[in-house]
Amino acid sequence: MNKIQDALEQVVAEGLPGIVAEVHDGDRSWFGTAGVADIETGRARTQGEQFHIGSLTKAFTATVAFKLVDEHRLRLDDTVEQWLPGLVRGNGNDGSVITVRHLLQQTSGIVNYAFDDPDMMDRYVTTGYLTHRFDKWTPEQLIQIAMKYPPYFAPGTAFRYSNANYMLLGLIIERASGCSFAEELSRLILHPLGLTGTYLAGTETTISGPHPRLYTKLPAGDPDAKVYDVTEWDASLGWAAGGMVSTTGDLGRFFSALLGGELFSPALQAEMWATVSTEGAGWIPNTRYGMGTFEQTLPNGVTVFGGGGALNGSWTYVMGTRDGKRLVVCNVNGDWVNPLAAFFKVLEAEFLPAETR
């Protein structure tokens, strides 16, 4: 694992505060860290610490939806209008032609309020985030922001990443189950898999257990911007699209089960990993999107499967082989110096081209 540790050290040398990586390979596992969890105290990052996972939440949300399909409470071809009458309507948006499948695959065409609404950009991408990160939101309020805009395209005709899709899925899960999204998450995933360090943060602003401090530069994208500690925020902004907290160990267990086919029937497993092209959508290069998950070809030519999540101060990546037997989980507690490139360094150290193994 020396190559992976070297990659971790290089990431910190390039300017990020700290990084952790956990590797699973069959019955063997390895954990490594570099840098710090707290810039002020110099406290090191440790195994078992909790962190916000951002859009990796979507893989959990999609899995809950699939479990409800297995229980015959929900169908992939149900429409949004069937479950949430009148919510997706106006400016060309029509919930009667958008299905659960469209939401899962990010092919609904519904606008991403998080990045395409100027007011939301001012609140969360500039220094406005320092105060607005404590704003409380309901899923319905966020969907209404998306409804101010016409859809990107007709449902099912293209891919475009939108947090609105997974907010709608969270609401549909609640209608189909008769329980809260958090309750279904616990019933169907967290308790069966023993994920004791993972939870939906709701409107909490602090992480419940030991955790790193999270650092961001604002405004986002400015390499010379000031570094801010943004560890606390109101996670209602994320909810079913990005509001969960987890650990490297729990994420490894979950994605090993998800990739390995432990969680639902073979037919639904095939649906989960049936991907669509993301080309031309301004998304992560060399990826195809599944249902809350994606497959990605690394710069060294190796294709891996999993997901990623990013929010101010915390970026997380989980990638593995298609059978889930080999897996790498990474988190950085800073969001500049291109964290995605940092993850690629670690992944390429573990997933080598066949001819070089």
N, C-alpha and C positions, 0 to 999 in steps of 0.2 A: 504493500500500500504506500510505499515511499513516493511514488509518482503522484498519488492523490494528495498526500501531505505537502509535497512541493508545490502543487497547484494551489492549495489553500494559502500557503505562505506567499505565493506570488500575488494572489488577489489582494491580500492585505498590504503588501509592498506597493501596490498600485494605487492605494488610497482609501479602500473601504475599511470601515472600523473593525468588523469581525465577520467570521464565516464558520459555519459548522457543516459537516458532511457525515452521513451515515450510509454505509454500504452493506447490502445484504447479498450474499452469494450462496444459495442453497441453505445449509445449516450454519454457515459462518457469517459473522457480522463484524464490522469495524467502524469505529467512530473517531473522527479527527476534528480538530479545531485550530483556528489561528486568529490572532487579533483579540479584540476586547468586546465584552458585553456592555461596558460602561466607560465612556471616554474620560469621565471625571475621576473615577476611582481606579481605573485600570483592571477592574474585575474581569477575569477570563470567561469566555463562553463555555458552557458545560453541557454534557449529555442530560437529557430529560427536561431542559428548560422549555418553556412554552413561548409561542410567538404567533402573531396574526398571520394567517395563510392566504389572505386575499382571495383571488379567484380560484384557488384550489378548492374552495368551498363548492364551486360548481360541479366538481366530480362527485361530491357527497350528495348534492341536490339531485343530480341526474340518477344516482344510484337509488335514492329513496323513491323517485318516480318509477324506476324500473321495478323495484320491489313491489310497489302498488299495482303495477301491471301484472306481475306474477301472482298477486293476490286477487286479480280480476276486479279491482276497484277503479282502475284507470286503463285507458287504451291510448296507444301512441297516436292514433288517428282521431282522437277526440279533439274538438275545436275549443279554442279559448272561450268562445261565446257560450258553449254548453256549460262551462264551469264558472265563468265570471261574466255574467250577462251585462252588457253595456259598458264594460270597463275599457275595452280596446275599440274605440270608435272616434270618428272625426278626422278631418284633414286627410282623408283617403285611407285611414287605418280601419280595418274590418276584422274583428275577432272571429267572425263566422267562417273565414277562409284560412285562418292560421291554426295549425294543429300543434299538439304537444310535441310531435316529432320536429316540427319547424323550430319551436322554442329550444329544444335540446340541441339541435344541430346549428343553431345560430343562423337559420335561413328564413326567419320570419319577415325580415325587412324593417322591423321596428327600430326606430332611431335610438342610439345610445345616449341617453340623457347625460351620462357622466362626462362625455367629451364633446358632444355636439350642441350643447346649450351654453351660450355665452355666460350666463349668470353662474352656472355650475362650474365652469372653467375658472371664473374669477374666485369662487369660493374655495376650490380644492386644488388648483394648480399654481396659483400665485401665493403671495404671503397672506392672503385672506384666509388660507387654510388654518393659520395659527389660532384664529378665533372660531371659524366656522366648523372646525373638526368636532366641536361639541354640539352642533345642531342635531336635533332629533327628527327622524323621518319615519313616516309610515310607507309601506310598499306602494300603497295607492297614490300617495303624493308624488312619488318618483315616477310612477307610470304616467301620471297626468302631465308631467313635464315632457315625456316622450311623445304624448299625444298632441302636443303643440305643433308637431312637425309631420309632414307627409312621409310615408315610408321610403326607405332607400330603393326598394324594388318590390315586385309582386312576390308573395310568399312562395318559397321553394325554388326560386329561380337563380339564387346566388347566395354567397356567404357574406355576412357582415357581423362582426362581434358587437353584442349589445347586452349590457347588464340588465336591461329591461326584460329580456327573455327569461332570465333566471329569477327575477322578482315575480314574474307571472307564474313560473313553475312553483315557487314557494306557496303562493296563494292557492293554486290548483291543488297542490298536495294537501293543504289544510281543508279544502272543500271535499276532496275525495275521501279523506281519512276521518274527518270529523274531529281531528286533534290538531294541536299547534304543530308548526314545522319542527320546532325544537323537540317536541315529544316524539314525533315520527322518526326524526334523526336518531334519537337515543334508542327507540324500540327496534329499528331495523338495521342499524349499523353499529353505533357506539357500544351498546351493551353486548350484542352477540360477539363482536370482535375484541371486546375487552379494552377499548380505547379510552383509558381512564384520564388521559391528559388532554382530551379533545372535547370541545363544547362550542355551542353557538353563543356568541357574546351578547346578543340582544342589544340592550341600551347601556350595557356596562361600559365604563370608560377605562377601567384598569384590567390587567390580566391577573387571574386568580392565583397563579403559582409563581415560582422563580422564573425570571424572564430577562432577556437583554433589553437595554434601552434602544429605542428606534430613532434613527437620525435621517434627516432629509435636508436637501438644499432647495431653497425657494427664492425666486420662482424656479419651477422645475425646468431642467434643460440648460440652466446657466451654470457652467462649471466653476465660475468665480463667486457664486452666490454664498451667502452665509449658511452655516450648518445649524439646524434647529433640532432639539429633542422633541419628538412628537409621539412619544410612547403612549400617551393617553389620547383617546378619541372615542366618540360615540359610534359604536359599531352598527347602529340601526341603518346607517348609510349603506352598509354592505349586505346585511341579512342573508338571504338565500343565494345571493350572487357573490358575496365576499366577506361575510361577517364571522367566520369561524377562527378559533384558536386551536393549535395542535402542537405536537412535538415531532422530532425526527423519527422516533421509534414508532409512534402511532401512525404517522404517514406511511412508513415502510410497511407496517402490517396491513393497512387499508389497501394500498395500491398492489401489494403482493396478492391479496385476495381478489381484488378487482381484475387484475390482469390474468390471474390464474384460474378464473372461472368459478370461484367459490361462492359467489353471491347470488347468482340467479341462473336460470336455465340456459342451455347452450344456444337456443334460438335468440334469446335476449342478449346473451354475450356477444353474438355476432352483430346484433343491432348496435350495441354500445360502441363497438370498434369499427363500424362501417363509416368511413370518413368521407368528407367532402373537401374539395379544393378551396384553399384560402387565397389563391393567386389573385392579385389585383385588388385585394381588400385592405391593403395597408397594415397587415397583421405581421406576426412573427414569420420571418423568411423560412422557406423549406419545410412548411408544416401542412398537414391535412387535419381537419377538425372532425372529431367523433361526436360524442354526446357528453359534454362537460370534460372531455379528454382530448388529447391530440397525439398524433405521431409526428416525429420530427427527424429529419436527416441532419446529423451533425456535420460540421466542417470537414471531418475526416472521412465522411461518406457512410458512416454507420447510422442505421435507423433505430430510434428508440421510441418508447411509448410511455405516456403518462400525462402530466399536466404542470401548470405553473400558476403562480399568483403574485401580484405586485400591488402594493399600496405604499403610501408615503412612509419610508423608513424600513420597510420589510419586504424583501423579495424571496420567494420560495420556489424550488423546482424539484419535481420528482420524476425520474425517468428510469425505465427498465426494459428488459427484454420482453417480447410479446407474451411469454409464458409466466412472467412475474418472478422467475427464479433468481434473476440478478437485478438489483435495483440500487439507485443512488438517490438520496434525499439531501438537498442543500438549502440552507437559508443564510442570507446576509442581512445585517441590521443597518444597512445604509443603501441609498438608492442612486448614487452617482457612480462615475467611472464605469458605466455600462455593466450592471450586474449580470445581464444575459451573457455577455462575453466571459464573465467570471465563471458562470455555471458551465459554459462550454469547456473551459479549461479542465474542470473537475471531471465532467462526463467523458471527455476524450481520454483522460488518464485511466478510466475504468473500462470504457467500451472501445476496444481497439479493433481495427479492421482485421478480418479473418486471416489475411496473409501475414500479419505481424504478430499474431498471438503465439 
